[in-house]
Amino acid sequence: MMNENDKTEILEPVETPAENITEPSKDGRKCPKWLPPLIAAVCAVILVAAGIIGWNAYSGAKLAEAKEACATAADTVRNNANEYNALLNGDAADAAAVKAEQVKDSKTVESLGKELKAMAPEYEGCVADDAKGLDAATVKLNEQADWYETHEKSLSKAVRAVAESKAAKRLDAAKTNLTAKLDEASKLLADSDGKVADNATRDALSNAIDAANGLKDGNDPAKIDGARKTLEDAINGVNASVQAKAEADAQTAAAAAAAAQAQAQAQSTYTGGGSSYSGNTYGRTGGSTSGSNTYRGATSGGSGSNSGSGSTGGSASTTRPNLNGSYGCTEDCYVPPNNLIQH
């Protein structure tokens, strides 16, 4: 017998609108019709958000990568440009001052001139804001880096060619000058034998010739020029010694000539005589023989003697000169105009 308390109230089922009830699920449960669209919408939002987040992350990574690549390219351009400019303002500037006549091959100077006229690219850097712009800047910077690298090599080659051509010209000139100086030195060495005041100068010249012959075929213009300078000094030494001996010989010859002349004069020197004539008197004296010759002429009317005036009388007598000493006079003696006696 059931108690009243044990009575269970049987509730009537509540009616649910059909539009809110979906078809039973596979597990037999039923869900509202609005739930799947909501879930789909939420999923779509999530996918969009995830896509946006992913795209932003990708774009950010791509931008960062583009920035890094552009920065690296910019550094390369700066380094290559610095090396090129250092060469341009240094060795290339020095080589540009070399003239065509200073080098063995003038074409090297022409080639260098062409390299120096090359126009370097204008640096722009990484100024873009997006990855695409940065990528384009990176491409351009890499091209500029290649330009600087290529022209640095070509300019360096042109500079080196000028330097080598100049060195070759100097080497040829050094060899030519040394050969000419060797010829001069060899001739002087042969011609100066026995003509120097100090034979050590000829020994020094001979040693310099030997040393120069050992260097004349070398490739060091500095050493070749040094050998030529040594030869010049040795040549000057021999020439000075030749001149010194010539001057000494001239002085010796002059002294000998003066001594011979003095001796000749001493041997021919003696005390000489003289003669005089005064009025009607003629006198002669001798240096080494004592004696005098006197002629006196007198005229008188009675005796007819001859006087110094040349007057004659009716009868004439002539007094001939009386010559004393070892001298005598014949009848042909007379006093010539120069007052010398002929005998």
Phi, psi and chi 1 to 4 in degrees:
 res  aa     phi    psi   chi1   chi2   chi3   chi4
   1 MET       -  124.9 -173.7  173.9  177.2      -
   2 MET   -84.0  136.2  -61.4  177.0   60.1      -
   3 ASN   -80.9  163.3  -65.3  -35.0      -      -
   4 GLU   -68.9  -28.1  -68.9 -180.0   -1.9      -
   5 ASN   -72.8  -25.8  -65.8  -27.8      -      -
   6 ASP   -84.0   -2.0  -65.6  -27.0      -      -
   7 LYS   -72.7  129.7  -69.9 -179.5 -179.4  179.8
   8 THR  -103.2  132.5  -58.9      -      -      -
   9 GLU   -81.7  124.8 -177.8  178.8    0.4      -
  10 ILE   -89.9  114.0  -60.7  173.4      -      -
  11 LEU   -86.5  148.1  -60.0  175.2      -      -
  12 GLU   -83.5  138.1  -68.2  -66.5  -28.3      -
  13 PRO   -63.1  142.6   22.5  -32.8      -      -
  14 VAL   -87.0  135.1  178.7      -      -      -
  15 GLU   -78.1  127.9  -67.6  -69.2  -24.9      -
  16 THR  -105.6  134.6  -57.8      -      -      -
  17 PRO   -59.6  142.4  -23.1   31.7      -      -
  18 ALA   -69.7  -28.2      -      -      -      -
  19 GLU   -72.4  -18.7   61.3  -86.4   10.8      -
  20 ASN   -93.4   -0.4  -66.4  -27.9      -      -
  21 ILE  -110.9  125.5  -58.2  -61.2      -      -
  22 THR   -91.7  178.4   61.4      -      -      -
  23 GLU   -70.4  150.6  -64.7  -64.4  -29.5      -
  24 PRO   -58.1  143.3  -21.9   32.2      -      -
  25 SER   -79.2 -179.5   61.2      -      -      -
  26 LYS   -64.7  -31.0  -67.2 -178.8  179.7 -179.9
  27 ASP   -88.0    4.9   55.5    2.6      -      -
  28 GLY    94.5   -6.5      -      -      -      -
  29 ARG   -87.0  155.5  -67.3  178.8  -61.1  177.9
  30 LYS  -110.1  144.7  -65.7 -178.7  178.6 -179.5
  31 CYS  -131.4  160.3   59.3      -      -      -
  32 PRO   -68.6  152.1  -20.6   30.3      -      -
  33 LYS   -70.1  -22.7  -69.5 -177.5  178.1 -179.4
  34 TRP   -81.0  -15.1   51.3  -93.4      -      -
  35 LEU   -69.7  -46.0 -176.5   59.3      -      -
  36 PRO   -59.5  -43.5  -28.3   38.4      -      -
  37 PRO   -61.6  -36.4  -24.9   36.4      -      -
  38 LEU   -64.3  -44.0  177.9   60.8      -      -
  39 ILE   -62.2  -42.0  -66.4  174.5      -      -
  40 ALA   -63.0  -40.4      -      -      -      -
  41 ALA   -65.6  -43.8      -      -      -      -
  42 VAL   -61.4  -42.0  170.5      -      -      -
  43 CYS   -62.9  -39.7  -70.6      -      -      -
  44 ALA   -63.8  -42.3      -      -      -      -
  45 VAL   -62.8  -43.0  170.3      -      -      -
  46 ILE   -61.9  -43.4  -67.5  175.0      -      -
  47 LEU   -63.2  -42.3  -71.1  174.7      -      -
  48 VAL   -63.1  -45.4  169.7      -      -      -
  49 ALA   -62.4  -42.9      -      -      -      -
  50 ALA   -64.0  -39.4      -      -      -      -
  51 GLY   -63.1  -42.2      -      -      -      -
  52 ILE   -64.1  -44.0  -67.1  173.4      -      -
  53 ILE   -63.4  -43.5  -66.6  173.9      -      -
  54 GLY   -64.5  -42.9      -      -      -      -
  55 TRP   -63.8  -42.6  174.0 -105.7      -      -
  56 ASN   -62.7  -40.9  -71.7  -22.8      -      -
  57 ALA   -64.2  -42.4      -      -      -      -
  58 TYR   -64.7  -45.5  172.0   79.2      -      -
  59 SER   -63.1  -40.5  -61.7      -      -      -
  60 GLY   -63.9  -41.4      -      -      -      -
  61 ALA   -67.0  -41.4      -      -      -      -
  62 LYS   -64.0  -40.0 -175.1   68.1  174.8  175.5
  63 LEU   -65.9  -42.3  179.8   61.9      -      -
  64 ALA   -63.6  -40.9      -      -      -      -
  65 GLU   -64.1  -41.2 -178.9 -178.8   -8.4      -
  66 ALA   -65.7  -40.5      -      -      -      -
  67 LYS   -63.1  -43.3  -73.0 -178.1  177.1  179.8
  68 GLU   -64.2  -43.6 -177.7  178.6   -0.8      -
  69 ALA   -64.2  -39.6      -      -      -      -
  70 CYS   -68.9  -39.6 -170.6      -      -      -
  71 ALA   -63.8  -41.2      -      -      -      -
  72 THR   -62.9  -43.6  -59.5      -      -      -
  73 ALA   -63.5  -38.2      -      -      -      -
  74 ALA   -65.2  -41.4      -      -      -      -
  75 ASP   -62.1  -40.6  -71.1  -20.4      -      -
  76 THR   -63.4  -41.2  -57.2      -      -      -
  77 VAL   -62.2  -45.6  170.3      -      -      -
  78 ARG   -62.9  -43.5  -77.3 -168.5  -66.2  -90.7
  79 ASN   -62.9  -47.8  -68.7  -24.9      -      -
  80 ASN   -64.6  -38.5  -68.7   -4.6      -      -
  81 ALA   -66.5  -38.8      -      -      -      -
  82 ASN   -64.3  -41.3  -71.7  -21.7      -      -
  83 GLU   -65.6  -41.7  -68.3 -179.3    2.2      -
  84 TYR   -64.9  -44.7  174.8   80.6      -      -
  85 ASN   -67.9  -34.8  -70.0  -31.4      -      -
  86 ALA   -63.4  -41.0      -      -      -      -
  87 LEU   -68.1  -41.0  174.9   62.2      -      -
  88 LEU   -62.8  -40.9 -174.6   67.1      -      -
  89 ASN   -90.1   -6.2  -61.2  -37.5      -      -
  90 GLY  -109.3  -99.7      -      -      -      -
  91 ASP   -62.2  -35.9  -67.2  -18.1      -      -
  92 ALA   -66.8  -37.5      -      -      -      -
  93 ALA   -65.5  -39.3      -      -      -      -
  94 ASP   -65.6  -42.9  -65.5  -22.4      -      -
  95 ALA   -66.9  -30.8      -      -      -      -
  96 ALA   -66.6  -21.7      -      -      -      -
  97 ALA   -80.4   -8.5      -      -      -      -
  98 VAL   -77.6  131.7  176.9      -      -      -
  99 LYS   -88.9  162.0  -53.8  -59.8 -179.1 -176.9
 100 ALA   -62.6  -34.2      -      -      -      -
 101 GLU   -75.1   -7.5   59.6  -90.5   16.0      -
 102 GLN   -92.8   -5.8  -65.4  177.9  -81.4      -
 103 VAL  -117.8  159.9  -64.7      -      -      -
 104 LYS   -75.2  -36.1 -171.4  172.9 -177.5  178.6
 105 ASP  -120.5  110.1 -175.7    4.4      -      -
 106 SER   -68.8  -17.7   59.9      -      -      -
 107 LYS   -64.8  -26.6  -68.2 -178.6  179.3  179.4
 108 THR   -64.9  -35.9   57.7      -      -      -
 109 VAL   -68.6  -38.8  175.0      -      -      -
 110 GLU   -64.7  -43.2  -63.6  175.5    3.0      -
 111 SER   -63.3  -40.7  -62.2      -      -      -
 112 LEU   -63.3  -40.2  176.3   61.6      -      -
 113 GLY   -60.0  -39.3      -      -      -      -
 114 LYS   -65.9  -41.5  -67.0  178.4 -179.5  178.8
 115 GLU   -63.6  -36.4  -74.0  -67.3  -26.4      -
 116 LEU   -71.9  -18.3  -66.7  174.0      -      -
 117 LYS   -86.3   -4.9  -68.1  178.3 -179.0  178.9
 118 ALA   -64.9  137.1      -      -      -      -
 119 MET   -92.8  120.4  -63.0  -62.6  -63.9      -
 120 ALA   -74.1  147.6      -      -      -      -
 121 PRO   -69.5  156.6   26.2  -34.8      -      -
 122 GLU   -90.0  124.4 -176.7  178.2   -4.0      -
 123 TYR   -77.0  132.2  176.1   77.0      -      -
 124 GLU  -113.7  -34.1  -65.0 -179.7   -1.3      -
 125 GLY    84.2 -171.4      -      -      -      -
 126 CYS   -98.5   86.8  -57.7      -      -      -
 127 VAL  -106.7   -2.3  -65.3      -      -      -
 128 ALA   -77.3  157.4      -      -      -      -
 129 ASP  -101.3  -19.2  -64.1  -30.5      -      -
 130 ASP  -117.1  169.2   55.5   -1.0      -      -
 131 ALA   -64.2  -38.6      -      -      -      -
 132 LYS   -63.0  -46.2 -176.8  177.3  180.0 -179.0
 133 GLY   -65.0  -38.1      -      -      -      -
 134 LEU   -67.3  -37.5  -70.0  172.6      -      -
 135 ASP   -63.7  -41.5  -71.4  -18.9      -      -
 136 ALA   -64.3  -40.4      -      -      -      -
 137 ALA   -64.9  -36.7      -      -      -      -
 138 THR   -63.4  -42.4  -60.5      -      -      -
 139 VAL   -61.1  -44.1  171.3      -      -      -
 140 LYS   -66.9  -41.2 -171.3  171.5 -176.2  178.9
 141 LEU   -63.9  -39.1  -71.5  171.9      -      -
 142 ASN   -63.8  -37.2  -74.4  -27.2      -      -
 143 GLU   -64.3  -40.8  -67.9  174.5   -8.7      -
 144 GLN   -66.5  -39.0  -67.5  178.8  -11.7      -
 145 ALA   -62.0  -41.5      -      -      -      -
 146 ASP   -64.1  -38.5  -68.4  -19.5      -      -
 147 TRP   -61.1  -48.9 -172.1   96.8      -      -
 148 TYR   -62.9  -41.0  -79.6  112.0      -      -
 149 GLU   -65.1  -44.4 -178.6  179.2    5.6      -
 150 THR   -64.6  -45.9  -59.9      -      -      -
 151 HIS   -75.2  -26.2  -78.9   75.9      -      -
 152 GLU   -64.8  -39.9 -169.5  -85.0  -24.8      -
 153 LYS   -69.0  -44.6  -69.3  179.6  178.9  179.2
 154 SER   -68.7  -37.6   60.5      -      -      -
 155 LEU   -68.1  -40.8 -180.0   59.3      -      -
 156 SER   -62.3  -39.1  179.0      -      -      -
 157 LYS   -64.6  -41.7 -178.3  179.2  179.1 -179.3
 158 ALA   -66.0  -40.7      -      -      -      -
 159 VAL   -63.7  -43.5  169.5      -      -      -
 160 ARG   -63.8  -38.1 -174.1  167.8   55.3 -107.1
 161 ALA   -63.5  -41.4      -      -      -      -
 162 VAL   -64.8  -44.1  169.8      -      -      -
 163 ALA   -62.4  -42.4      -      -      -      -
 164 GLU   -68.3  -38.0  -69.6  174.7   -7.7      -
 165 SER   -67.7  -37.8 -174.0      -      -      -
 166 LYS   -65.7  -41.6 -177.8  179.5  179.5 -178.9
 167 ALA   -64.4  -37.7      -      -      -      -
 168 ALA   -65.2  -39.7      -      -      -      -
 169 LYS   -65.0  -41.4  179.3   71.8  174.4  -72.2
 170 ARG   -65.7  -40.0 -178.4 -170.8  173.7 -168.1
 171 LEU   -63.5  -44.6  179.4   61.3      -      -
 172 ASP   -60.9  -43.5  -70.9  -13.0      -      -
 173 ALA   -64.2  -40.5      -      -      -      -
 174 ALA   -63.9  -41.4      -      -      -      -
 175 LYS   -67.0  -41.5  -71.8 -177.9  175.9 -178.5
 176 THR   -62.5  -45.8  -60.9      -      -      -
 177 ASN   -65.0  -38.1  -66.5  -24.8      -      -
 178 LEU   -68.0  -40.1  179.7   59.2      -      -
 179 THR   -61.7  -44.2  -60.4      -      -      -
 180 ALA   -63.3  -39.9      -      -      -      -
 181 LYS   -70.4  -32.4 -165.8   59.9   64.1  175.8
 182 LEU   -64.4  -42.7  -88.5  170.4      -      -
 183 ASP   -61.1  -43.6  -66.6  -19.2      -      -
 184 GLU   -63.5  -42.9  178.6 -176.1   -9.3      -
 185 ALA   -66.7  -41.6      -      -      -      -
 186 SER   -64.2  -41.5  -61.4      -      -      -
 187 LYS   -64.4  -42.3 -175.0  177.1 -175.7  -57.8
 188 LEU   -65.2  -37.9  178.1   60.8      -      -
 189 LEU   -62.5  -39.6 -176.5   64.0      -      -
 190 ALA   -73.2  -40.6      -      -      -      -
 191 ASP   -75.2  -22.0  -65.5  -17.2      -      -
 192 SER   -91.8    3.8   62.6      -      -      -
 193 ASP   -62.1  121.4 -171.9   14.3      -      -
 194 GLY    77.9    6.8      -      -      -      -
 195 LYS  -117.6   13.2  -61.1  178.5 -178.3  179.1
 196 VAL  -111.8  152.2  -67.4      -      -      -
 197 ALA   -77.2  -30.6      -      -      -      -
 198 ASP  -132.0  112.7 -177.3    5.2      -      -
 199 ASN   -69.9  -12.7 -157.8   57.1      -      -
 200 ALA   -63.7  -28.1      -      -      -      -
 201 THR   -65.6  -35.2   57.5      -      -      -
 202 ARG   -71.9  -34.0  -64.3 -175.1   70.7 -106.5
 203 ASP   -64.2  -43.0  -66.8  -22.0      -      -
 204 ALA   -62.7  -39.0      -      -      -      -
 205 LEU   -65.5  -41.3  180.0   59.0      -      -
 206 SER   -62.3  -42.2  178.6      -      -      -
 207 ASN   -66.0  -39.1  -67.1  -25.7      -      -
 208 ALA   -65.3  -36.4      -      -      -      -
 209 ILE   -64.5  -43.1  -69.7  173.7      -      -
 210 ASP   -63.0  -43.6  -68.3  -20.5      -      -
 211 ALA   -65.5  -40.1      -      -      -      -
 212 ALA   -66.1  -38.1      -      -      -      -
 213 ASN   -63.0  -29.6  -79.1  -37.3      -      -
 214 GLY   -77.7  -15.0      -      -      -      -
 215 LEU  -111.7  -11.4  -68.1  172.1      -      -
 216 LYS   -64.8  -21.3   66.6  179.4 -177.9  179.5
 217 ASP  -102.6   10.3  -65.3  -33.9      -      -
 218 GLY   -77.6 -178.8      -      -      -      -
 219 ASN  -118.0   11.0  -65.7  -40.3      -      -
 220 ASP  -107.8  102.5 -170.1  -20.9      -      -
 221 PRO   -62.9  -29.1   20.7  -31.2      -      -
 222 ALA   -65.7  -43.6      -      -      -      -
 223 LYS   -68.1  -38.6  -69.5 -177.5  177.8  180.0
 224 ILE   -64.6  -43.1  -65.6  175.3      -      -
 225 ASP   -64.4  -34.7  -75.0  -20.9      -      -
 226 GLY   -64.6  -40.6      -      -      -      -
 227 ALA   -64.7  -38.8      -      -      -      -
 228 ARG   -64.6  -39.7  176.6 -176.0   53.2   78.9
 229 LYS   -64.7  -39.9 -178.6   63.7  171.2   58.0
 230 THR   -63.6  -39.5  -59.2      -      -      -
 231 LEU   -62.6  -43.7  -92.8  179.7      -      -
 232 GLU   -60.3  -43.1  -71.9  178.8  -10.9      -
 233 ASP   -63.0  -41.5  -66.4  -19.5      -      -
 234 ALA   -67.1  -39.3      -      -      -      -
 235 ILE   -62.0  -44.7  -72.3  172.8      -      -
 236 ASN   -61.9  -37.0  -68.1  -24.1      -      -
 237 GLY   -64.5  -43.3      -      -      -      -
 238 VAL   -66.3  -43.9  171.7      -      -      -
 239 ASN   -60.4  -41.0  -75.4  -27.9      -      -
 240 ALA   -64.8  -38.4      -      -      -      -
 241 SER   -69.1  -37.6 -172.9      -      -      -
 242 VAL   -63.3  -43.0  169.1      -      -      -
 243 GLN   -65.5  -40.3 -177.1  177.3   -1.3      -
 244 ALA   -62.6  -42.0      -      -      -      -
 245 LYS   -67.4  -39.6 -172.7  176.3 -173.3  -51.0
 246 ALA   -62.3  -42.0      -      -      -      -
 247 GLU   -66.5  -40.6  -68.9  176.0   -6.5      -
 248 ALA   -64.9  -41.9      -      -      -      -
 249 ASP   -64.4  -37.9  -69.3  -14.3      -      -
 250 ALA   -65.5  -40.4      -      -      -      -
 251 GLN   -66.0  -39.9  -68.9  176.0   -2.0      -
 252 THR   -64.7  -42.6  -59.6      -      -      -
 253 ALA   -64.5  -40.5      -      -      -      -
 254 ALA   -64.8  -40.9      -      -      -      -
 255 ALA   -65.3  -40.4      -      -      -      -
 256 ALA   -64.5  -41.5      -      -      -      -
 257 ALA   -64.4  -40.4      -      -      -      -
 258 ALA   -65.2  -39.2      -      -      -      -
 259 ALA   -66.6  -41.9      -      -      -      -
 260 ALA   -64.2  -40.6      -      -      -      -
 261 GLN   -65.5  -40.1 -176.6  178.5    4.9      -
 262 ALA   -64.9  -38.8      -      -      -      -
 263 GLN   -66.5  -41.9 -177.0  178.0    3.9      -
 264 ALA   -63.5  -40.6      -      -      -      -
 265 GLN   -65.6  -37.2  -72.0  177.8  -10.7      -
 266 ALA   -66.1  -38.1      -      -      -      -
 267 GLN   -71.4  -31.4  -69.0  175.4   -7.9      -
 268 SER   -93.6   -1.8   62.7      -      -      -
 269 THR   -80.5  129.8  -59.0      -      -      -
 270 TYR  -150.0  168.2   68.1   95.1      -      -
 271 THR   -84.3  116.4  -56.3      -      -      -
 272 GLY   -87.8  161.2      -      -      -      -
 273 GLY  -101.2 -179.7      -      -      -      -
 274 GLY  -149.3  167.0      -      -      -      -
 275 SER  -136.1  151.4   59.0      -      -      -
 276 SER  -142.2  157.6   62.2      -      -      -
 277 TYR  -141.2  123.9  175.5   81.0      -      -
 278 SER  -135.6  117.6  176.5      -      -      -
 279 GLY    59.9 -123.4      -      -      -      -
 280 ASN   -96.6   15.6  -66.0  -29.7      -      -
 281 THR  -116.8  133.2  -57.4      -      -      -
 282 TYR  -121.7  127.3  168.6   80.2      -      -
 283 GLY  -129.0  148.2      -      -      -      -
 284 ARG  -138.5  134.9 -177.6 -176.4 -171.3  -82.0
 285 THR  -124.9  148.9   59.6      -      -      -
 286 GLY  -117.3  151.3      -      -      -      -
 287 GLY   -70.5  -46.5      -      -      -      -
 288 SER  -104.4   -6.9   60.7      -      -      -
 289 THR  -123.5  121.5  -57.3      -      -      -
 290 SER   -77.6  141.6   60.6      -      -      -
 291 GLY   153.4  160.8      -      -      -      -
 292 SER  -145.9  147.3   60.5      -      -      -
 293 ASN  -117.1  127.1  -62.5  -39.3      -      -
 294 THR  -128.8  135.9  -56.9      -      -      -
 295 TYR  -124.1  122.9  171.9   78.9      -      -
 296 ARG  -125.4  127.5  -69.4 -179.2  175.9   85.3
 297 GLY  -110.3  133.7      -      -      -      -
 298 ALA  -140.3  145.6      -      -      -      -
 299 THR  -125.1  142.9   59.3      -      -      -
 300 SER  -138.5  152.1   61.7      -      -      -
 301 GLY   -64.7  -35.3      -      -      -      -
 302 GLY   -78.0  -42.6      -      -      -      -
 303 SER   -88.0  -18.3   60.3      -      -      -
 304 GLY    71.2   31.2      -      -      -      -
 305 SER   -75.3  158.8   61.4      -      -      -
 306 ASN   -91.8  128.7 -171.8   10.9      -      -
 307 SER  -106.9  172.6   65.9      -      -      -
 308 GLY   -66.0  -16.1      -      -      -      -
 309 SER   -87.5   -5.2   60.9      -      -      -
 310 GLY    83.8   13.3      -      -      -      -
 311 SER   -84.7  148.8   61.7      -      -      -
 312 THR  -127.7  150.9   59.1      -      -      -
 313 GLY  -111.0 -163.1      -      -      -      -
 314 GLY   -68.4  -42.3      -      -      -      -
 315 SER  -119.2  143.6   63.5      -      -      -
 316 ALA  -128.7  141.0      -      -      -      -
 317 SER  -128.2  141.8   63.9      -      -      -
 318 THR  -117.8  127.3  -58.4      -      -      -
 319 THR   -97.5  113.7  -56.3      -      -      -
 320 ARG   -81.8  159.7  -70.0 -175.2  172.5   84.1
 321 PRO   -61.3  143.3  -23.5   34.2      -      -
 322 ASN  -103.6  108.8 -179.1   20.4      -      -
 323 LEU   -96.4  120.2  -58.4  179.6      -      -
 324 ASN   -93.0  168.5  -64.0  -33.1      -      -
 325 GLY    80.8 -154.1      -      -      -      -
 326 SER   -87.7    1.0   59.8      -      -      -
 327 TYR   -93.6  144.4  -66.5   92.0      -      -
 328 GLY  -132.4  166.6      -      -      -      -
 329 CYS  -140.8  134.0 -175.7      -      -      -
 330 THR   -91.9 -173.3   61.7      -      -      -
 331 GLU   -72.5  -10.7  -67.4 -168.4    1.0      -
 332 ASP   -90.0    8.3   59.8  -12.0      -      -
 333 CYS   -65.2  140.7  -73.9      -      -      -
 334 TYR  -157.1  165.0   67.8   97.3      -      -
 335 VAL  -101.2  107.5  179.8      -      -      -
 336 PRO   -73.7  173.8   28.3  -33.3      -      -
 337 PRO   -60.0  -28.5  -24.3   33.0      -      -
 338 ASN   -88.5   11.8   58.0    1.7      -      -
 339 ASN    64.4   19.0  -68.3  -26.8      -      -
 340 LEU   -97.8  145.6  -64.6 -179.7      -      -
 341 ILE   -93.1  130.2  -60.6  173.9      -      -
 342 GLN   -96.2  131.2  -56.3  -64.2  -38.3      -
 343 HIS  -149.8      -   54.7   87.4      -      -
